[in-house]
Amino acid sequence: MTNATRLEFDEHGHLRPFTVDQCLAVFTEWAGHYPSARFVVIAIEPDGSNASTLGWGLALPDHVVTHLPALNLTGTFRTADDLIRLLRPDTDARVIWVDPEPEQWPDESDD
């Protein structure tokens, strides 16, 4: 925790609420430690001759948020692989990472 985000107490020992600047500092520090990663979701044609864009997503340290307008699907998933597993029975869906794939994913035991 930086000086900007140090906890402050009033004269009665109660925690003072963060200021706007302190809130921004906390989330800026968090984002620096846990960067998000953008990705595109595509579908490969059955014969492999073509692909189409289904939509995109953003991976955070503990989940991914996706918007796939081609399928009218918006949702939150534990990992990008979970999204692909959902799509796979009907579609040869693939994730293309725009940013480096996050190294941190939730533990399997968190289900």
Phi and psi in degrees as a GROMACS rama.xvg file:
@    title "Ramachandran Plot"
@    xaxis  label "Phi"
@    yaxis  label "Psi"
@TYPE xy
-85.4196  172.123  THR-2
-58.9155  -34.9132  ASN-3
-66.5551  -24.0114  ALA-4
-113.193  12.5713  THR-5
-64.0898  138.247  ARG-6
-67.5579  138.792  LEU-7
-124.343  141.858  GLU-8
-118.766  148.565  PHE-9
-84.0053  -176.512  ASP-10
-65.9966  -14.0388  GLU-11
-100.091  4.25646  HIS-12
84.1015  8.44208  GLY-13
-86.1862  141.393  HIS-14
-66.3123  128.445  LEU-15
-80.526  142.485  ARG-16
-64.704  149.028  PRO-17
-65.5091  150.289  PHE-18
-83.4855  171.356  THR-19
-58.4909  -44.7362  VAL-20
-61.9717  -39.3744  ASP-21
-67.3347  -40.6741  GLN-22
-60.2937  -44.8816  CYS-23
-61.6577  -39.7628  LEU-24
-64.9441  -40.7502  ALA-25
-61.4658  -48.4496  VAL-26
-72.5279  -30.4049  PHE-27
-65.8529  -42.7226  THR-28
-64.22  -44.0661  GLU-29
-60.143  -46.3187  TRP-30
-62.4352  -33.3243  ALA-31
-67.8319  -32.6045  GLY-32
-85.1882  -27.2534  HIS-33
-130.817  72.9897  TYR-34
-65.5051  147.751  PRO-35
-87.0844  165.528  SER-36
-138.381  130.152  ALA-37
-86.668  149.254  ARG-38
-147.803  158.701  PHE-39
-113.443  142.88  VAL-40
-110.652  126.703  VAL-41
-122.477  162.84  ILE-42
-121.135  128.37  ALA-43
-90.7958  134.501  ILE-44
-60.2002  150.031  GLU-45
-53.9813  -34.874  PRO-46
-88.3864  0.938597  ASP-47
76.6182  6.40073  GLY-48
-83.5757  -13.0235  SER-49
-157.835  165.609  ASN-50
-143.433  155.264  ALA-51
-132.607  152.461  SER-52
-81.7266  126.143  THR-53
-90.9982  -34.1685  LEU-54
163.824  -151.61  GLY-55
-149.301  172.538  TRP-56
-157.39  173.902  GLY-57
-134.832  121.747  LEU-58
-95.8256  126.809  ALA-59
-108.253  172.047  LEU-60
-59.4966  -27.8361  PRO-61
-119.072  0.926921  ASP-62
-170.917  170.195  HIS-63
-121.367  146.45  VAL-64
-113.61  130.757  VAL-65
-128.192  151.361  THR-66
-136.516  111.454  HIS-67
-118.469  83.1364  LEU-68
-59.2718  -30.7346  PRO-69
-63.3078  -23.9836  ALA-70
-112.732  4.40955  LEU-71
53.6199  46.9583  ASN-72
-128.558  125.641  LEU-73
-130.838  133.099  THR-74
-168.682  175.668  GLY-75
-118.881  132.664  THR-76
-130.009  159.586  PHE-77
-63.7449  -45.9888  ARG-78
-141.991  166.913  THR-79
-64.3959  -33.9757  ALA-80
-62.0571  -35.6295  ASP-81
-63.0789  -40.2055  ASP-82
-61.0073  -47.2347  LEU-83
-62.3233  -41.1552  ILE-84
-59.9509  -37.0571  ARG-85
-64.3255  -39.1079  LEU-86
-82.3796  -25.603  LEU-87
-59.5835  -34.6475  ARG-88
-56.8253  -30.7968  PRO-89
-112.21  -17.8724  ASP-90
-139.126  139.694  THR-91
-84.2796  76.2254  ASP-92
-86.5129  144.817  ALA-93
-137.354  151.179  ARG-94
-103.527  132.255  VAL-95
-115.711  117.814  ILE-96
-80.8435  126.611  TRP-97
-82.0228  -42.2508  VAL-98
-107.313  164.996  ASP-99
-55.9024  137.051  PRO-100
-60.9441  136.395  GLU-101
-59.6758  140.688  PRO-102
-85.6031  -18.4495  GLU-103
-103.245  120.917  GLN-104
-127.187  158.423  TRP-105
-62.0667  151.76  PRO-106
-67.1735  148.417  ASP-107
-57.8035  -31.8017  GLU-108
-72.9395  -7.66188  SER-109
-79.8007  -1.41657  ASP-110
